[in-house]
Amino acid sequence: MSYSKFSRLISSNGPILVTGHTGFKGSWLTLLLDTLEIEWVGISLPPQQNSLYSLIKKHRKVKNREFFMDIRDYVKVTKVINKIKPKYAIHLAAQSLVLDSYDKPRETFEINVMGTVNILEALVNVKSLNKVIVATTDKVYKEKLLKKGFKESDSLGGKDPYSWSKIGSEAAVGAWQQISFNSEKPLITSVRSGNVIGGGDLSNNRLLPDLIKSFISNTNLEVRNPESTRPWQHVLDPLAGYLLSLQSDDHEKAFNFSPNSKSLNVKKVVEIANKAWGNKNEIHYHGDNSPLESKTLNLNSGKANKILGWQNVWTQEEAIVSTIDWWKLVTSKSLTANEACLQNIRELLNEI
């Protein structure tokens, strides 16, 4: 396995703080860090029932490495961060569902904007800290047709409460980047990735989780916006990019992490998933006239390729099949969720 790409993090004399460590990406990230034998400490809300975190926790030793709290509580956040004294930090904690943001816009902004402000304000005053990575989203870019995808220098603009809240997160990052630069404090980088997929995600109103639920329950499914495109990628691909950026001394303000091929539309994803599972039930599609979500998303990851040497391990098609295979192995009890995750992590480390 190739651990050398993360040698600086492995040899670090302090932990990595991971916010949102009980979430889908956080669970995969901390398991990757465990495999690399990199010390981490987590700040997050308590895990949801039947989440990936809950599925893999019984196979892990996380006691005394996690703190459960709401990142909107600045006093608690600051107290814990001062206790941890992290060397690096990856901020993942967020309200990340577009449709939920319409129902709870105020809460979405409180978590994604003021939560980020609280984390950054607490972190920049920690003397041990080298660098902070803040994960936002591919949905922060102002919509326009771009054959090569959005670049980090393109204009930001939202469509829904979620994307606008993440632009607020980007604004906070920009402000603390300037604060940090003026006072020689830690480097801060925004990282933007496409629609991540992989085993263990059962979030509501997301395509692959909805498909998995229908496959497992052997029921028909209604899918919205079949022609909408997204840059689908295996969750481990951008997470590897986050770690490469975290250990880099670059002063780049933002990095995109996305597949190097044209984004697939929803209908194509469904076709690939159906074939991989062997699904015989019907899929019904809604029209493409919904104003609630962006129709077309493509990112350009050229800067991450050039500066960090980052590349996707899985193609979009391979990421979809890998996700389906994960669930087939786990639901058939051929592997535990932990074993299935570690199998994917070995694939990643054997390729990078």
N, C-alpha and C positions, 0 to 999 in steps of 0.2 A: 504494500500500500504506500501511497505517496503522502507522507506527512510533511515533507520539506517545504511545501508551499506555505505552510502556516507556522514555520519554525520560530518566528519572532513571538507569536502569541503563546506557543508551547513553552518557551523559555521565560516567559514573563514572570515577574515576582509578585504579581497581584492578580486578583480575580477579575473576570469580565462580569459586569452587571448586565443582566438581561431583564428588561421590563416586558411584561406580557408573557412570561415564561410558561404559563399554563395554557396559552392559546395554541392554535394549530401550528403556526410558524415557530412559536417559542418552544414547543415540545420537540419538534424536529431539530431546532438549533441546539438546544441543550443536550440532546442525545448525540448530536454530532460533536459537540464540545467534549462530552464524556469519552467518546471514542478516541478523540485526539488527546485525551488526558489533560485538558485545559480546565482550570478551576473557574467556576462560575457561581454567581449568586443571583437569585431571582426576586423581582418585585412584581406582584400581579394580584388580580382578584382571585378568589378561590376558584378551583376548576369546576367546570360544568359536568354534570353527570353524563357518563358515556362519551366524554371527550377523549381525544387521543392521549392527553396527559393522564387521565384516569386509567386508560387501558394499559399504559406502559409503566405507571408509577410503581406497581408492586414488584417490578423487576429492577428497580433502581434504588440507590441510596441518596436521597435528597434532603434528609433531615438536617436542620441547622443551615441549609443553604437557600432557604426561601422565606420570603416575608409577604404576607397577604394584606393588601391594603388598596385603597382607591387612590390613584395618582392625582386626583383633584385635591387631596389633603396635603397641602404643602408642608405643614409642620411634621407630619409623620414621614413623608418622603425624605425630607432633609435629615431627620434624625437617623433614619436607617442608612441612607447613603453615607453620612459621616461615619457611621459605625463600620460599614463595609470597606470603605477606602478603596474603591475599585481602581484598577489600572486602565481599564477600557470600559466602554459602555455601548450597548446596542438597545435603542429604544424602539420596541415593537408595540407596546400597549396602545390600544386604540379601539374606537367603535368603528368597525370596518365594513359594515353592510350598507349598501346604497339604499335599499328600500326601507330599512329601519331608520335611516337618517331623515326620511320624509315624515315618519311617525314621531320621531324624537329629535328634532333639529337642535333644540337648545342643549340637550344632553350630549349630542354628537359634538357640538362646538366646545362644550365644557371639557370633554375628555380629550379631544384631538388637538385643541388649541391650548387651553389653560393647563391641561395635563402635561403637554410638551414643554410649556413655559416652566412649570414647576420642576420637571426633571432637569432641564437645562440650567436653571438658576441654581439648583442644588449641586449639580455636577461641576460647574465651572469654578466653584470655590473649593474643590477637593484637590489638594496639592499633588496627590499621587497619580492623578488622571492624565493619560496621554492623549486619548482621542475618543470622540463620541460619534456614533452612527445613528441617524434618525431615519427610520423607514417611513416613507409617505406612500405614494401610489403612482401608477401610470396615468391616473385620471386627473392629474393636476394641470395638464396642458390644455391650452385653448384650442378648441376643435377646429381643424381644417384638414383638407386632404393632402397628405404627404406620402409619396410613394416610398420614401426611405424611412419613414417614421419620425417621431418627435426626437429632437436632440435636447440636451440639457439646457442649451441656451435659448430655446424657443419660449415664447410668451406663455405665461400661466393663465388659466381661466377655468372656471367651474361650470358645471351643468346642473348639479344636484347638491343638496346640503352636505352630503359626504365629501364630494370633491372640493367644495368651497371650504369645508373645515380643514381639509388637508392642505389647501393653499394657505390657510391660516397657520398651520403647522410649519409650512415652508417659510412664512413670514417670520415666525419665531426663530427658526433656524438661522435665517439671514441676519436677524438682529443680534443673536448671540454669537454668530460668526464674527461680526464686527466688534462686539464687546471683547471676545476672546483674542482677536487680532490686535486690538489696541492695548491689551493688558498682558500679552504673551501668555495667555491661558490655553487650555487644550484645543486641538483641532476639532472642528465639527463638520461633518459631511452628511448631506441628505442623499438617501438612496431610494430609487424609484424602480419598482419592478411590476411586471405584468400579472395576469391572473395565475396565481400559484395553485397547483393541484398536487395530489399525492394521497397516499393512504391515511385514513384516520379522520378526514374532514367530513363532518356531518352537519355543517352550518345550513341554516335555512336559506332558501332563495338563491342557491348557487348551483350551477349546472351539474357539475360532476357529483356533488353530494346528493342532489335530487335524483339523478340517474341511479346512483348506487342504492338509494332507499327503495326506488321502484323495482330494481333488479332483485334485491333481497326479499322484498315483500311480494314479488311476482305480480305486480299491478301495472296498469297502464299509466302513462305520464303525460302531462301537458307541459310543453316547453314554449317559452316566450322568445320572440325575436330571432327566428332561425337564421337570418342573414347577417346579424350583428357579429362583428369580429372582435377577438381579444387575443393578446399575445400569451397563449397558454404555455406554462412551463412547470417542470417538476420543481417542487418547493426547495429541494436541495441545491438547485442551480443558483438562484439568487442568494441563498444563504452562504454558499461558498464565496460568492462575490462580496457579500458584506464583510466576511472575515478577511478577504484579501485587501479590501479598502481599509479595514480597521487597523491592520498592521502596517499600512503604507504611510510614509511621511509626506505624501502629496498634499498640496493645499487646495485641491479641487473642491469646489463647493457642492457638487452633485454628481452622481453617477446613475445611469440607466442600466438595468439588467433585464434583458429580454431575449427571446429567441432570435436567431439570425435569419429566419425565414418569414415570409408574409404571414400575418395572423390568420388563423383558421376561423371560419364562421361557425356559429352554434350548430347548424345542421350537420356539418362535417364532423364535428366533435361527437355528436350523437351517433352518427354512423360508425365511427371508429370504436366507440365504447360498446355499442350494440354487438358488433362483430366479436370484440374481445371477450365479452361476457357470454355470448350465445343467446342473447335476449330474443324472445319470440313475441313479447307483448307489444301493443301498439304505442306509438309516440304521436301525440297530437300537437300541432304547432299553432301558436297565436300569431297574428300579423305583426308587421314591423312598424307600427305607427305609434308606439309608446314614447311619450316625451320624457319619461322618467330616467332613462339611462342613455349613455353615449352609444352611438351605433357602430362607430369605427375607431379602433385603437391600434396603433402600431408604434413601437419604440425603436430607437436607434441606439445600439449599445457599443458603437464604435470606440467611444472614449474609454470605456472599461476594458475592451479588447486590447487597445493600444497601451494604456498606462498600467493596467493591473495584470495584463496577460490572462484575462478571464474569458472563458468560452463555455457555452452550454455543453453539458454531457449528454443530455437527452434532447432529441428533436421533439417538436410538439406532438407528433404522432406517438413517439416512444413514451413520452410522459403520460399520455392518456392511457396507453396499454399498460404501463407500469402501475398506474393507479388502480386500474381494474384488476390486474394480477394480484396486487396487495390485498384487495378485499376478498378475492377468491381464495387466497391462501389462508386468510384470517377467519373468514366465515366457515370454511371447511375444516378449520382447526388443524390444518397442516403445519401452520406456524402461529406463534403468538404474535400479537401486534408489535411487541418489542423486537422479536426476531425478524419480522418482515421489514421493520424500519432499518435494523442493522444490516440487513441484506442490501437494501438500497444505498445505505451509507458506504458499504464496501464497494459497490459499483462506482460511486462517486470518487472515492479515494484511489481506486485502481485506474481511473481515467485522467485525473488532473495532474 
